[in-house]
Amino acid sequence: MLSQIIGFLEQHSCYLMAKIGDILGKNRGFFKDPAVCLGIISGILFVTLSLTSSAVFLSLAPTQEGSFFLAQVSEPLPKSPFLDQADSSKPESPSFLLVENSSIRASTPPVMVTPQVLGALVDGSEAEDIQKVTLEYIVESGDTLSSVAEQFNISLNTILWANNLKQGSLLKVGQKLVISPVSGVIYHIKSGDTISAISQKYKAKTEEIISFNELSNEADIFVGDILIIPNGVMPKMAESSNYTLAPLASSYFICPIASPCRITQGLHWYNAIDFSHGTCGEPIYAAAGGTVLKVRLTNSTSRWAFNGGGNNLTILHPNGVVTYYGHLQASLVNPGDQVSQGQIIALMGGRPGTPGAGKSTGCHVHFGVSGARNPFAR
């Protein structure tokens, strides 16, 4: 449209100026002067460009999966690559997603970026201080508990506590070990827990727990969350596990993706199964009815975003069990929403290099279960 306007002005502007001179009874030579015409054209173009530069055009764009979404095609450029602290938590205007070619849903784009992740994006690298991810290590020939602890620069007790092992336990080749990112305790949040009580129980510092887990404050915890307690010490009389498993009927959970229920990775940290048909953007379903506890979204393309889980949400079910859905492209629910079994709650993400993909090698959903056995484990 803009190119057509410019072409029209170039071809007809001087003629139009001459006509205006005739109408006004002025000197036609003045309006035929090329310099005058050029000056008038420049003024018109300046006004036109000023008006159009602030406009936001919307278009219906196809996704790779054949669905469509209403996307922002053009908008004003940001003033700076850095987020203003006062505005960093404000959500952007929602885009609209056409889910399964049948209904349009609003989806607020993720905007939350931690200072650590933002710094990594600016300098183009992933800083070591954001690699706070709990890992799984597969035991190799010759490994001992002490050698593994030394390899990951954590204490021997940290490995024992995280894997419910004793100091004399023998390792087997192929055995999986949970590796905490720092020396301390891995803790699963239960109903009624507080950061203050946890720090007292494990002889840790409240501010270190909040900082390491990137919590906004002491109240920023939810049932089913897994916290790292830096330099925490397990009480001598503590049970081997800080939570109990709820019994589940075989039909309590349904597969979180459409049929066929395709598993792409078996049981891994934490109590999770990966599902996918290999395509980003496919719907993710609530495995059971419940209340949405939290929805965490980010613009970061770091593999370590939200401890590697990327965009994620959790649902608390009536029996106290919590399900976790990671590597999301978009969330279609908000904290506090009541959802029913089989309801579409999100769209699948996980494509490496895309915002909120986290530590992922491809499109899939990381489906974790806290407080019960994962029924899809084989």
C-alpha positions as CSV (number, residue, x, y, z in Angstrom):
1,M,0.0,0.0,0.0
2,L,2.8,2.4,0.9
3,S,4.7,1.7,-2.3
4,Q,1.5,2.4,-4.3
5,I,1.1,5.8,-2.6
6,I,4.7,6.8,-3.3
7,G,4.4,5.8,-6.9
8,F,1.2,7.8,-7.4
9,L,2.8,10.9,-5.8
10,E,5.9,10.6,-8.1
11,Q,3.8,10.4,-11.3
12,H,1.1,12.9,-10.5
13,S,2.3,15.4,-7.9
14,C,3.6,18.1,-10.2
15,Y,0.4,17.9,-12.3
16,L,-1.7,18.2,-9.2
17,M,0.3,21.2,-8.0
18,A,-0.3,22.9,-11.3
19,K,-4.0,22.3,-11.0
20,I,-3.9,23.7,-7.5
21,G,-2.2,26.8,-9.0
22,D,-5.0,27.2,-11.6
23,I,-7.7,26.9,-9.0
24,L,-6.0,29.5,-6.7
25,G,-5.1,31.7,-9.6
26,K,-1.5,31.7,-8.7
27,N,1.7,31.5,-10.8
28,R,1.6,28.0,-12.4
29,G,5.4,28.2,-13.0
30,F,5.9,28.2,-9.3
31,F,4.1,24.9,-8.9
32,K,5.8,23.4,-11.9
33,D,9.2,24.1,-10.4
34,P,10.8,20.7,-9.8
35,A,12.4,21.9,-6.6
36,V,9.0,23.0,-5.2
37,C,7.4,19.7,-6.3
38,L,10.2,17.7,-4.6
39,G,9.8,19.7,-1.4
40,I,6.0,19.1,-1.3
41,I,6.4,15.4,-2.0
42,S,9.0,15.1,0.8
43,G,6.6,16.7,3.2
44,I,3.8,14.4,2.2
45,L,6.0,11.3,2.5
46,F,7.2,12.4,5.9
47,V,3.7,12.7,7.3
48,T,2.6,9.4,5.7
49,L,5.6,7.5,7.1
50,S,5.1,9.1,10.5
51,L,1.5,7.9,10.6
52,T,2.1,4.4,9.4
53,S,5.2,3.7,11.5
54,S,3.2,3.6,14.7
55,A,0.4,1.4,13.3
56,V,0.2,-2.3,14.1
57,F,-1.0,-4.5,11.2
58,L,-2.6,-7.8,12.0
59,S,-2.6,-10.7,9.6
60,L,-3.9,-14.3,9.7
61,A,-0.7,-16.3,9.3
62,P,-0.5,-20.1,8.9
63,T,1.6,-22.2,11.4
64,Q,3.7,-25.1,10.3
65,E,1.0,-27.4,11.6
66,G,-1.8,-26.0,9.3
67,S,-3.6,-24.1,12.1
68,F,-3.7,-20.3,12.0
69,F,-3.0,-17.6,14.5
70,L,-3.6,-13.8,14.5
71,A,0.0,-12.4,14.6
72,Q,1.4,-9.0,15.0
73,V,3.2,-8.3,11.8
74,S,4.5,-4.8,12.5
75,E,4.9,-2.8,15.6
76,P,7.2,0.0,17.0
77,L,10.7,-1.2,17.8
78,P,11.7,-1.4,21.5
79,K,13.8,1.5,22.8
80,S,16.4,-0.9,24.3
81,P,17.2,-4.6,24.5
82,F,17.0,-4.3,28.3
83,L,13.7,-4.5,30.1
84,D,12.8,-1.6,32.3
85,Q,12.4,-3.0,35.8
86,A,9.1,-1.2,36.4
87,D,7.6,-2.7,33.3
88,S,9.2,-6.1,33.1
89,S,6.2,-7.9,34.7
90,K,3.5,-6.3,32.4
91,P,2.0,-8.8,30.0
92,E,1.9,-8.0,26.3
93,S,-1.2,-7.8,24.3
94,P,-2.6,-11.2,23.7
95,S,-2.2,-13.0,20.3
96,F,-5.0,-15.3,19.2
97,L,-4.6,-19.0,18.5
98,L,-6.9,-21.0,16.3
99,V,-6.9,-24.3,18.2
100,E,-7.5,-27.4,16.0
101,N,-9.0,-25.2,13.3
102,S,-12.1,-24.8,15.4
103,S,-12.0,-22.1,18.0
104,I,-10.0,-18.9,18.7
105,R,-8.3,-18.6,22.1
106,A,-6.4,-15.6,23.5
107,S,-2.9,-16.4,24.5
108,T,-0.8,-13.8,26.4
109,P,2.8,-13.9,25.0
110,P,5.4,-14.8,27.7
111,V,7.4,-11.7,28.8
112,M,9.0,-12.7,32.1
113,V,12.8,-12.7,31.9
114,T,15.1,-13.0,34.9
115,P,18.1,-10.7,35.1
116,Q,20.4,-13.7,34.9
117,V,18.8,-15.0,31.7
118,L,18.6,-11.6,30.2
119,G,22.3,-11.1,30.7
120,A,23.0,-14.4,29.0
121,L,20.9,-13.3,26.0
122,V,22.7,-10.0,25.6
123,D,26.2,-11.4,25.5
124,G,25.1,-14.4,23.4
125,S,26.2,-17.1,25.9
126,E,24.7,-19.1,28.7
127,A,26.3,-18.0,31.9
128,E,27.4,-20.6,34.4
129,D,25.3,-19.1,37.2
130,I,22.0,-19.9,35.4
131,Q,22.8,-23.6,35.1
132,K,20.9,-24.6,38.2
133,V,19.4,-27.7,36.8
134,T,19.1,-31.1,38.6
135,L,20.6,-33.7,36.4
136,E,20.5,-37.5,35.9
137,Y,23.8,-39.3,35.7
138,I,24.2,-42.8,34.3
139,V,26.7,-44.8,36.2
140,E,29.7,-45.9,34.2
141,S,32.2,-48.7,34.9
142,G,34.6,-47.7,37.7
143,D,32.3,-45.1,39.2
144,T,31.9,-44.8,43.0
145,L,29.7,-42.6,45.1
146,S,32.8,-40.6,46.1
147,S,34.1,-40.2,42.5
148,V,30.7,-39.1,41.2
149,A,30.4,-36.5,44.0
150,E,33.9,-35.2,43.1
151,Q,33.1,-35.1,39.4
152,F,30.1,-32.8,40.0
153,N,31.7,-30.9,42.8
154,I,29.1,-31.7,45.4
155,S,29.2,-33.4,48.7
156,L,28.9,-37.2,49.1
157,N,25.9,-36.7,51.4
158,T,24.1,-34.7,48.7
159,I,24.2,-37.7,46.4
160,L,23.1,-40.1,49.2
161,W,20.2,-37.9,50.2
162,A,19.0,-37.3,46.7
163,N,19.0,-41.0,45.8
164,N,17.9,-42.5,49.1
165,L,21.2,-44.3,49.4
166,K,23.5,-45.2,52.3
167,Q,27.2,-44.7,52.5
168,G,28.0,-48.3,51.8
169,S,25.7,-48.6,48.8
170,L,27.2,-50.1,45.7
171,L,26.7,-48.7,42.2
172,K,25.7,-50.6,39.1
173,V,26.7,-49.7,35.6
174,G,23.7,-48.1,33.9
175,Q,22.1,-47.0,37.2
176,K,20.7,-43.5,37.2
177,L,21.7,-41.0,39.9
178,V,20.0,-37.7,40.6
179,I,22.6,-35.0,40.8
180,S,21.8,-31.8,42.6
181,P,23.4,-28.6,41.1
182,V,24.9,-27.7,44.5
183,S,25.6,-29.4,47.8
184,G,22.5,-29.5,49.9
185,V,19.0,-31.1,49.9
186,I,16.4,-31.5,47.2
187,Y,13.0,-30.8,48.8
188,H,9.5,-31.4,47.5
189,I,6.9,-28.8,48.7
190,K,3.9,-30.2,50.6
191,S,0.7,-28.4,51.7
192,G,1.4,-26.1,54.6
193,D,5.1,-25.7,53.9
194,T,6.8,-22.4,54.4
195,I,10.3,-21.3,53.4
196,S,11.1,-20.3,57.0
197,A,10.1,-23.7,58.3
198,I,12.1,-25.5,55.6
199,S,15.2,-23.4,56.2
200,Q,15.1,-24.1,60.0
201,K,14.5,-27.9,59.4
202,Y,17.5,-28.2,57.1
203,K,19.7,-25.6,58.7
204,A,19.8,-23.4,55.7
205,K,19.5,-19.7,55.0
206,T,16.1,-18.4,53.8
207,E,17.6,-15.8,51.5
208,E,19.8,-18.4,49.9
209,I,16.8,-20.7,49.2
210,I,14.9,-17.8,47.7
211,S,17.8,-16.6,45.6
212,F,18.9,-20.0,44.2
213,N,15.4,-21.0,43.3
214,E,14.7,-17.5,41.8
215,L,11.6,-17.0,44.0
216,S,10.0,-13.6,44.1
217,N,9.4,-13.9,47.9
218,E,8.8,-16.5,50.7
219,A,5.3,-17.0,49.5
220,D,6.2,-17.9,46.0
221,I,6.0,-21.7,46.5
222,F,3.4,-24.2,45.4
223,V,2.5,-27.8,46.3
224,G,4.5,-30.1,44.0
225,D,7.4,-27.6,43.6
226,I,10.9,-29.0,43.9
227,L,13.3,-26.7,45.7
228,I,17.1,-26.9,46.0
229,I,18.2,-26.1,49.6
230,P,21.8,-24.9,49.2
231,N,24.1,-26.2,51.9
232,G,21.1,-27.8,53.6
233,V,21.7,-30.7,56.0
234,M,19.3,-33.7,56.2
235,P,18.1,-34.2,59.8
236,K,19.4,-37.4,61.4
237,M,15.9,-38.7,62.1
238,A,14.4,-37.7,58.8
239,E,12.6,-40.2,56.7
240,S,14.2,-41.4,53.4
241,S,11.6,-39.4,51.5
242,N,9.9,-36.1,52.4
243,Y,6.6,-37.1,50.8
244,T,4.3,-40.0,50.5
245,L,2.8,-41.5,47.4
246,A,-0.9,-41.3,46.9
247,P,-2.6,-44.5,45.5
248,L,-4.0,-43.9,42.0
249,A,-6.7,-45.8,40.1
250,S,-5.4,-47.0,36.7
251,S,-7.8,-44.7,34.9
252,Y,-7.2,-41.6,37.1
253,F,-5.0,-40.0,34.5
254,I,-5.4,-39.9,30.7
255,C,-2.6,-39.4,28.2
256,P,-1.9,-35.6,27.9
257,I,-1.7,-35.8,24.1
258,A,-4.1,-37.0,21.4
259,S,-4.3,-40.6,20.4
260,P,-2.1,-42.5,19.8
261,C,-0.4,-41.9,23.1
262,R,3.2,-41.9,21.9
263,I,5.9,-41.9,24.6
264,T,9.3,-40.5,23.3
265,Q,11.2,-40.9,26.6
266,G,10.7,-43.2,29.5
267,L,10.8,-42.3,33.2
268,H,13.3,-39.6,34.0
269,W,13.8,-36.7,36.4
270,Y,11.5,-35.9,38.1
271,N,9.1,-38.8,37.8
272,A,8.3,-37.7,34.3
273,I,7.5,-39.2,30.9
274,D,7.9,-37.3,27.5
275,F,5.0,-37.5,25.0
276,S,5.0,-36.3,21.4
277,H,3.8,-36.9,17.8
278,G,6.8,-34.9,16.7
279,T,5.0,-31.6,15.9
280,C,5.1,-28.4,17.9
281,G,1.7,-26.6,18.4
282,E,-0.4,-29.7,19.0
283,P,-2.8,-29.5,21.9
284,I,-1.9,-30.7,25.4
285,Y,-4.7,-32.0,27.6
286,A,-5.3,-32.0,31.4
287,A,-4.5,-35.5,32.5
288,A,-7.2,-35.1,35.2
289,G,-9.5,-32.4,36.6
290,G,-8.1,-29.9,39.1
291,T,-7.0,-26.4,39.8
292,V,-4.2,-24.6,37.9
293,L,-1.5,-23.8,40.4
294,K,1.0,-21.8,38.4
295,V,1.9,-20.9,34.8
296,R,5.4,-19.8,34.2
297,L,6.4,-18.3,30.8
298,T,9.5,-16.7,29.5
299,N,10.9,-15.1,26.3
300,S,14.3,-16.6,27.1
301,T,15.8,-19.0,24.6
302,S,18.3,-20.3,27.2
303,R,18.3,-24.1,27.7
304,W,18.3,-23.4,31.5
305,A,15.1,-21.4,31.5
306,F,13.0,-22.4,34.6
307,N,15.6,-25.1,35.5
308,G,15.4,-26.5,32.0
309,G,11.7,-27.1,31.9
310,G,11.0,-23.9,29.9
311,N,7.5,-22.7,29.8
312,N,5.5,-24.8,32.2
313,L,2.3,-25.1,34.2
314,T,1.1,-27.3,37.1
315,I,-2.3,-28.6,38.1
316,L,-3.3,-29.6,41.6
317,H,-5.8,-32.5,41.6
318,P,-8.4,-33.3,44.3
319,N,-6.3,-36.2,45.7
320,G,-3.4,-33.8,46.4
321,V,-1.3,-35.1,43.4
322,V,0.2,-32.4,41.2
323,T,0.9,-32.8,37.5
324,Y,3.6,-30.8,35.6
325,Y,3.6,-29.9,31.9
326,G,6.9,-28.6,30.5
327,H,8.3,-27.2,27.3
328,L,5.1,-25.4,26.3
329,Q,4.6,-23.2,23.2
330,A,1.7,-21.4,24.8
331,S,-0.6,-21.7,27.8
332,L,-4.4,-21.5,27.4
333,V,-5.1,-21.4,31.2
334,N,-4.2,-19.1,34.1
335,P,-3.5,-19.7,37.8
336,G,-6.7,-20.5,39.7
337,D,-8.6,-21.8,36.7
338,Q,-10.6,-25.0,37.2
339,V,-10.0,-27.5,34.5
340,S,-11.6,-30.7,33.6
341,Q,-10.0,-34.0,32.4
342,G,-9.3,-33.8,28.7
343,Q,-9.5,-30.0,28.5
344,I,-6.9,-28.3,26.2
345,I,-4.6,-26.4,28.6
346,A,-1.6,-25.6,26.4
347,L,0.1,-26.1,23.1
348,M,3.2,-28.2,22.7
349,G,6.6,-26.5,22.3
350,G,10.2,-27.6,22.8
351,R,11.8,-26.8,19.5
352,P,15.4,-25.8,20.4
353,G,16.2,-22.1,20.1
354,T,12.6,-21.0,20.5
355,P,11.4,-18.9,23.5
356,G,10.5,-21.1,26.5
357,A,11.8,-24.4,24.9
358,G,14.1,-25.0,27.8
359,K,16.5,-28.0,27.8
360,S,14.8,-29.8,25.0
361,T,15.9,-31.6,21.8
362,G,12.6,-31.4,20.0
363,C,8.8,-30.8,20.2
364,H,7.3,-32.7,23.2
365,V,5.6,-32.3,26.5
366,H,7.5,-33.2,29.7
367,F,4.7,-34.7,31.9
368,G,5.7,-35.0,35.6
369,V,3.8,-36.4,38.5
370,S,4.4,-35.3,42.1
371,G,2.9,-37.2,45.0
372,A,2.1,-40.4,43.1
373,R,3.6,-42.9,40.8
374,N,3.6,-41.8,37.1
375,P,1.0,-44.2,35.6
376,F,2.8,-44.1,32.2
377,A,6.1,-45.4,33.5
378,R,7.1,-48.7,32.0
